Amino acid sequence: MLKSKLRKKILKIRKKSNKQNVQIDFNQVLKILINEKITKKTIGGYYPVNFEVDDLELLRKFEKNKFNISLPVISKNFQMDFCKWSFSDPLKINKYGIPEPETRNIVYPDIILIPLIAFDENLNRLGYGGGYYDRFIEKFSKKKRIMKIGLALSVQKIDKVPINIYDQKLDYIVTNKYIVK
């Protein structure tokens, strides 16, 4: 199935399944970081839109646990940076209707929480098609190790995500029911 048709199909399923704003268990994510011996404390999240899994409560708990949190900011040429952010900081709406930090204090997260449309057992992710996360991961994983954790509902799992050479695998996918690693 073409990526565009697959996106439409899974987006409908996600919308129907996430009307109650399903939460991911913070302890499941923390357990991954402990098991992987991740001691760095900069985490990149996202501001959920379009029935994505809501990571704001996770970010709030990470901030309480002395993590520096950040959100993506879209820039020119389909590039993306992460900018330091706190729940007391203002946000502005970007061209896609997604809130992002007003202050452009760029950071390089050690861990990024990644929204997705669909995923498979092989840790492949289907996103919206802009390639922002793939480009960010490809560029910065050459400079430092980045733990990539996709957040999804279990109903977003498919047999096989169609991939190309630009697609970046995730390290983990945490759903409301299980973890893929």
C-alpha positions as CSV (number, residue, x, y, z in Angstrom):
1,M,0.0,0.0,0.0
2,L,1.3,3.5,-0.8
3,K,2.4,5.6,2.1
4,S,-0.2,8.2,1.5
5,K,-3.1,5.7,1.6
6,L,-1.6,4.0,4.6
7,R,-1.4,7.4,6.4
8,K,-5.0,8.2,5.7
9,K,-6.1,4.8,6.9
10,I,-4.1,4.8,10.2
11,L,-4.9,8.4,10.9
12,K,-8.6,7.5,10.9
13,I,-7.9,4.6,13.3
14,R,-5.8,6.8,15.6
15,K,-8.4,9.5,15.7
16,K,-11.1,7.0,16.6
17,S,-8.9,5.3,19.2
18,N,-7.5,8.4,20.9
19,K,-10.6,10.4,21.7
20,Q,-9.9,9.9,25.4
21,N,-6.3,11.2,25.0
22,V,-4.6,7.9,26.0
23,Q,-1.5,8.4,28.2
24,I,1.8,6.5,28.1
25,D,3.1,5.2,31.4
26,F,6.0,7.4,32.5
27,N,7.6,4.5,34.4
28,Q,7.8,2.4,31.2
29,V,9.8,5.2,29.5
30,L,11.9,5.8,32.6
31,K,12.7,2.0,32.8
32,I,14.1,2.2,29.2
33,L,16.4,5.0,30.2
34,I,17.6,3.1,33.3
35,N,18.1,-0.2,31.4
36,E,20.0,1.6,28.7
37,K,22.1,3.4,31.4
38,I,21.1,6.8,29.9
39,T,22.3,9.4,32.4
40,K,22.1,12.5,30.2
41,K,19.2,14.7,31.0
42,T,18.1,16.5,27.9
43,I,14.9,15.2,26.3
44,G,13.2,16.3,23.2
45,G,9.4,15.9,23.1
46,Y,6.7,17.2,20.9
47,Y,3.5,19.2,21.2
48,P,0.7,16.7,20.4
49,V,-1.7,17.5,17.6
50,N,-4.1,15.5,15.4
51,F,-4.7,12.8,18.0
52,E,-1.0,12.0,18.5
53,V,-0.2,10.3,21.7
54,D,0.0,13.1,24.3
55,D,3.5,13.3,25.7
56,L,3.0,16.5,27.7
57,E,2.5,14.6,31.0
58,L,5.7,12.6,30.4
59,L,7.5,15.9,29.7
60,R,6.1,17.4,32.9
61,K,7.3,14.4,34.9
62,F,10.7,14.5,33.3
63,E,11.0,18.2,34.1
64,K,10.2,17.4,37.8
65,N,13.0,14.8,37.6
66,K,15.5,17.5,36.6
67,F,15.5,16.8,32.9
68,N,15.9,19.7,30.5
69,I,13.0,19.5,28.1
70,S,12.8,20.8,24.6
71,L,10.3,20.9,21.7
72,P,11.0,20.8,17.9
73,V,11.0,24.0,15.9
74,I,10.6,23.9,12.2
75,S,13.1,25.9,10.1
76,K,13.8,26.4,6.4
77,N,14.6,23.6,4.0
78,F,12.6,21.0,5.9
79,Q,15.0,21.2,8.8
80,M,14.1,21.0,12.5
81,D,15.9,21.9,15.7
82,F,15.0,21.3,19.3
83,C,14.7,24.3,21.5
84,K,14.8,24.4,25.3
85,W,11.4,24.8,26.7
86,S,9.6,24.7,30.1
87,F,5.9,24.7,30.9
88,S,6.1,28.3,32.0
89,D,7.6,29.4,28.6
90,P,5.4,30.9,25.9
91,L,4.7,29.0,22.7
92,K,3.8,30.3,19.2
93,I,2.0,28.4,16.4
94,N,4.1,27.4,13.4
95,K,2.9,27.2,9.8
96,Y,1.6,23.6,10.4
97,G,-0.5,24.8,13.3
98,I,1.8,23.2,15.9
99,P,2.9,25.1,19.0
100,E,6.6,25.5,19.3
101,P,8.9,27.5,21.7
102,E,9.0,31.2,21.1
103,T,12.6,31.5,22.3
104,R,15.1,29.9,20.0
105,N,17.5,28.4,22.5
106,I,18.8,25.4,20.5
107,V,19.7,22.2,22.4
108,Y,20.7,18.8,21.2
109,P,18.6,16.2,23.0
110,D,20.0,12.9,24.2
111,I,16.6,11.3,24.1
112,I,13.8,12.2,21.7
113,L,10.2,11.2,22.0
114,I,8.8,10.9,18.5
115,P,5.1,10.9,17.3
116,L,4.2,8.5,14.5
117,I,1.3,7.4,12.4
118,A,2.2,3.8,12.1
119,F,5.0,1.4,13.1
120,D,6.0,-2.2,12.7
121,E,7.9,-4.9,14.8
122,N,11.2,-3.8,13.1
123,L,11.0,-0.4,14.7
124,N,10.2,1.3,11.5
125,R,8.0,4.5,11.7
126,L,5.6,6.1,9.3
127,G,5.4,9.8,9.9
128,Y,3.6,12.6,8.0
129,G,6.0,12.5,5.1
130,G,8.0,15.7,5.6
131,G,11.1,13.8,6.7
132,Y,11.8,16.3,9.6
133,Y,12.6,13.7,12.2
134,D,14.6,11.5,9.7
135,R,16.8,14.4,8.7
136,F,17.3,15.5,12.3
137,I,18.3,12.0,13.4
138,E,20.5,11.4,10.4
139,K,22.4,14.7,11.0
140,F,22.8,14.6,14.8
141,S,23.4,10.9,15.4
142,K,26.7,11.4,13.6
143,K,27.7,13.8,16.4
144,K,26.2,12.0,19.4
145,R,24.1,9.0,20.4
146,I,20.4,9.8,20.4
147,M,17.9,7.5,22.0
148,K,14.9,7.5,19.7
149,I,11.6,6.5,21.4
150,G,8.4,6.4,19.3
151,L,5.1,6.9,21.1
152,A,2.0,5.3,19.7
153,L,-1.3,3.5,20.4
154,S,-1.1,-0.3,20.0
155,V,-3.7,0.0,17.2
156,Q,-1.2,1.9,15.1
157,K,0.9,-1.2,14.6
158,I,0.9,-2.6,11.0
159,D,2.6,-5.6,9.5
160,K,5.3,-3.7,7.5
161,V,6.0,0.0,7.2
162,P,7.1,0.8,3.6
163,I,10.6,2.3,4.0
164,N,13.3,4.0,1.9
165,I,16.9,4.8,2.4
166,Y,16.1,8.0,4.2
167,D,13.9,6.5,6.9
168,Q,15.5,6.2,10.3
169,K,14.7,3.3,12.6
170,L,13.7,3.9,16.2
171,D,15.3,2.3,19.3
172,Y,12.0,1.7,21.0
173,I,8.3,2.1,20.5
174,V,6.3,2.6,23.6
175,T,2.5,2.0,23.3
176,N,-0.3,2.2,25.7
177,K,-0.1,-1.7,26.0
178,Y,3.5,-2.8,25.3
179,I,7.0,-1.9,24.2
180,V,8.7,-2.8,21.0
181,K,12.5,-3.0,21.1
